[in-house]
Amino acid sequence: MKFDIYDFFSELSKNKVKIRMDAGDPDIKPNDIIIDELIKNIRDLGYAPYKGLDELREVIAEYHKVDLDNVIITPGSKAAISSLILFSKKVNLISPYWSGYEFSANLFNKQISILNTELENSWEPNFSNIEKDTTLIINYPNNPTGKVITQKKIKELIDESLDKNLTIVSDEAYRDIVFDGFKFKLTDYILQNSVSIFSFSKTFSLPGLRLGYAVGDKQLIDKIGRFIKANITSVPKFSQRAAIKALEMWDSIADQVKDVYYKRLILFLNKVNNKKFVYVRPEGTFYVFLKLNGLSGTQLAYNLAKKGIGIFPGEAFGNEFENFIRISLTTKEENIPLAADLINETIDEMKS
């Protein structure tokens, strides 16, 4: 059964699915102080500088220990990543990967090269297999696997990037949601020909603001700036002022969010029938990527939609993952045992 993401969302809507564990849309309520700051500034609707407000960029520059020219505020992380794909000759993706990368590459008619990883090897990438002169998109902690990159692998990546003239685009949307390992910022290791991109959507539960930032090589930041000037003009001032307030509480909010998702992860893994799946326990994010024993993840997703549960089939992250599903732990804790029971039950029905 071939998966089409838009047909699937229509199916979820048609079935009026209540328990949404499909999309990565955080359900945790944003901090009231951030919302109050947003409301306070909502009437300031004039254009902002295309690179963003200096006061926000300065906070980010200090955090990453870079100059102001190495920072730009972006309309979400997706636009920043998409802009750098536009300026690339060829794009390297690590499979399994978030489908948005592929959508952008196809939109801009870019060649795609795939670096495969395997569940049996704990989704560990072998960076020595990367093609030369390409743009490599990395995503750690990883969506959908929850894999966290190690210090050893970072060194391997940087060595390969310098040897092979790679541009590294590091999608760090889940940077703060790490259970095992450390918070990875590419800027801690390399600035040359690389960029770190962060989203306010996941840590701060602000996806509707479409707010992010990029930090890195000035030439790459300038390319993102050209894209913003040509297509968006600027990010709203009220969003950026709310972001300043968010960053003042960054550590405490990040810790709270991480604890919530970790509790949900344990609740799900303790409830789901482990005999029905093979998986690597996530080290970060709020996702679980599970392999079914001989069943179609897409068929399971459609069957569960009829029962009021939304999950994502593995095919959304690469065609070779038709026997996988991705669970997004973005639902209330009381829904998780119910969802796990229905997943177990539906698998039994499909096997009978």
Solvent accessible surface area in square Angstrom, and as a share of the most:
residue,aa,sasa,rsa
1,M,125,0.56
2,K,147,0.62
3,F,22,0.09
4,D,65,0.34
5,I,30,0.15
6,Y,152,0.58
7,D,86,0.45
8,F,0,0.00
9,F,70,0.29
10,S,70,0.45
11,E,24,0.11
12,L,2,0.01
13,S,82,0.53
14,K,146,0.62
15,N,46,0.24
16,K,155,0.65
17,V,14,0.08
18,K,166,0.71
19,I,17,0.08
20,R,95,0.35
21,M,0,0.00
22,D,0,0.00
23,A,34,0.26
24,G,17,0.16
25,D,86,0.44
26,P,15,0.09
27,D,61,0.31
28,I,38,0.19
29,K,151,0.64
30,P,37,0.23
31,N,50,0.26
32,D,82,0.43
33,I,88,0.45
34,I,1,0.00
35,I,51,0.26
36,D,86,0.45
37,E,28,0.12
38,L,28,0.14
39,I,108,0.55
40,K,149,0.63
41,N,21,0.11
42,I,77,0.39
43,R,222,0.81
44,D,50,0.26
45,L,132,0.66
46,G,42,0.40
47,Y,179,0.68
48,A,9,0.07
49,P,75,0.47
50,Y,74,0.28
51,K,37,0.16
52,G,1,0.01
53,L,12,0.06
54,D,69,0.36
55,E,72,0.32
56,L,0,0.00
57,R,14,0.05
58,E,94,0.42
59,V,59,0.34
60,I,0,0.00
61,A,8,0.06
62,E,140,0.63
63,Y,76,0.29
64,H,6,0.03
65,K,178,0.75
66,V,27,0.15
67,D,104,0.54
68,L,56,0.28
69,D,67,0.35
70,N,17,0.09
71,V,0,0.00
72,I,0,0.00
73,I,0,0.00
74,T,0,0.00
75,P,24,0.15
76,G,1,0.01
77,S,15,0.10
78,K,101,0.43
79,A,19,0.15
80,A,1,0.00
81,I,4,0.02
82,S,14,0.09
83,S,0,0.00
84,L,5,0.02
85,I,1,0.00
86,L,62,0.31
87,F,64,0.27
88,S,10,0.07
89,K,181,0.76
90,K,44,0.19
91,V,0,0.00
92,N,2,0.01
93,L,1,0.00
94,I,14,0.07
95,S,1,0.01
96,P,4,0.03
97,Y,17,0.06
98,W,67,0.24
99,S,16,0.10
100,G,8,0.07
101,Y,6,0.02
102,E,56,0.25
103,F,96,0.40
104,S,13,0.08
105,A,0,0.00
106,N,88,0.45
107,L,132,0.65
108,F,46,0.19
109,N,138,0.71
110,K,46,0.19
111,Q,123,0.55
112,I,51,0.26
113,S,17,0.11
114,I,70,0.35
115,L,10,0.05
116,N,99,0.51
117,T,12,0.07
118,E,106,0.47
119,L,17,0.08
120,E,133,0.60
121,N,87,0.45
122,S,50,0.32
123,W,9,0.03
124,E,48,0.21
125,P,2,0.01
126,N,71,0.37
127,F,0,0.00
128,S,56,0.36
129,N,99,0.51
130,I,5,0.03
131,E,74,0.33
132,K,131,0.55
133,D,85,0.44
134,T,7,0.04
135,T,7,0.04
136,L,0,0.00
137,I,3,0.02
138,I,1,0.00
139,N,10,0.05
140,Y,5,0.02
141,P,1,0.01
142,N,13,0.07
143,N,7,0.04
144,P,0,0.00
145,T,5,0.03
146,G,0,0.00
147,K,20,0.08
148,V,7,0.04
149,I,4,0.02
150,T,60,0.35
151,Q,106,0.47
152,K,163,0.69
153,K,24,0.10
154,I,1,0.01
155,K,134,0.57
156,E,45,0.20
157,L,0,0.00
158,I,24,0.12
159,D,71,0.37
160,E,31,0.14
161,S,5,0.03
162,L,99,0.49
163,D,108,0.56
164,K,28,0.12
165,N,96,0.49
166,L,3,0.02
167,T,25,0.14
168,I,1,0.01
169,V,1,0.01
170,S,0,0.00
171,D,11,0.05
172,E,0,0.00
173,A,8,0.06
174,Y,10,0.04
175,R,0,0.00
176,D,3,0.01
177,I,0,0.00
178,V,13,0.08
179,F,36,0.15
180,D,77,0.40
181,G,66,0.64
182,F,60,0.25
183,K,78,0.33
184,F,1,0.00
185,K,26,0.11
186,L,1,0.01
187,T,19,0.11
188,D,84,0.44
189,Y,82,0.31
190,I,20,0.10
191,L,61,0.30
192,Q,118,0.52
193,N,43,0.22
194,S,2,0.01
195,V,1,0.01
196,S,0,0.00
197,I,0,0.00
198,F,0,0.00
199,S,6,0.04
200,F,0,0.00
201,S,6,0.04
202,K,30,0.13
203,T,0,0.00
204,F,4,0.02
205,S,9,0.06
206,L,9,0.04
207,P,41,0.26
208,G,70,0.68
209,L,31,0.15
210,R,107,0.39
211,L,0,0.00
212,G,0,0.00
213,Y,0,0.00
214,A,0,0.00
215,V,0,0.00
216,G,1,0.01
217,D,27,0.14
218,K,89,0.38
219,Q,135,0.60
220,L,9,0.05
221,I,0,0.00
222,D,51,0.26
223,K,62,0.26
224,I,1,0.00
225,G,1,0.01
226,R,137,0.50
227,F,27,0.11
228,I,1,0.01
229,K,111,0.47
230,A,85,0.66
231,N,95,0.49
232,I,63,0.32
233,T,62,0.36
234,S,15,0.09
235,V,3,0.02
236,P,58,0.37
237,K,42,0.18
238,F,35,0.14
239,S,2,0.01
240,Q,0,0.00
241,R,65,0.24
242,A,0,0.00
243,A,0,0.00
244,I,33,0.17
245,K,54,0.23
246,A,0,0.00
247,L,15,0.07
248,E,119,0.53
249,M,36,0.16
250,W,19,0.07
251,D,104,0.54
252,S,58,0.38
253,I,13,0.07
254,A,1,0.01
255,D,74,0.38
256,Q,110,0.49
257,V,6,0.04
258,K,60,0.26
259,D,86,0.45
260,V,46,0.26
261,Y,0,0.00
262,Y,85,0.32
263,K,122,0.52
264,R,15,0.06
265,L,1,0.01
266,I,49,0.25
267,L,59,0.29
268,F,0,0.00
269,L,14,0.07
270,N,120,0.61
271,K,86,0.37
272,V,6,0.03
273,N,54,0.28
274,N,84,0.43
275,K,180,0.76
276,K,21,0.09
277,F,10,0.04
278,V,70,0.40
279,Y,53,0.20
280,V,40,0.23
281,R,114,0.41
282,P,2,0.01
283,E,48,0.22
284,G,0,0.00
285,T,1,0.01
286,F,1,0.00
287,Y,3,0.01
288,V,0,0.00
289,F,2,0.01
290,L,0,0.00
291,K,66,0.28
292,L,2,0.01
293,N,72,0.37
294,G,72,0.69
295,L,27,0.13
296,S,34,0.22
297,G,0,0.00
298,T,0,0.00
299,Q,65,0.29
300,L,0,0.00
301,A,0,0.00
302,Y,29,0.11
303,N,33,0.17
304,L,0,0.00
305,A,0,0.00
306,K,138,0.59
307,K,69,0.29
308,G,19,0.18
309,I,1,0.01
310,G,0,0.00
311,I,0,0.00
312,F,14,0.06
313,P,0,0.00
314,G,0,0.00
315,E,26,0.11
316,A,12,0.10
317,F,3,0.01
318,G,9,0.09
319,N,105,0.54
320,E,94,0.42
321,F,12,0.05
322,E,73,0.33
323,N,45,0.23
324,F,14,0.06
325,I,0,0.00
326,R,6,0.02
327,I,0,0.00
328,S,0,0.00
329,L,1,0.01
330,T,9,0.05
331,T,9,0.05
332,K,128,0.54
333,E,52,0.23
334,E,124,0.56
335,N,34,0.17
336,I,0,0.00
337,P,40,0.25
338,L,92,0.46
339,A,0,0.00
340,A,0,0.00
341,D,65,0.33
342,L,31,0.16
343,I,0,0.00
344,N,23,0.12
345,E,83,0.37
346,T,1,0.01
347,I,1,0.01
348,D,72,0.37
349,E,90,0.40
350,M,47,0.21
351,K,105,0.45
352,S,129,0.83
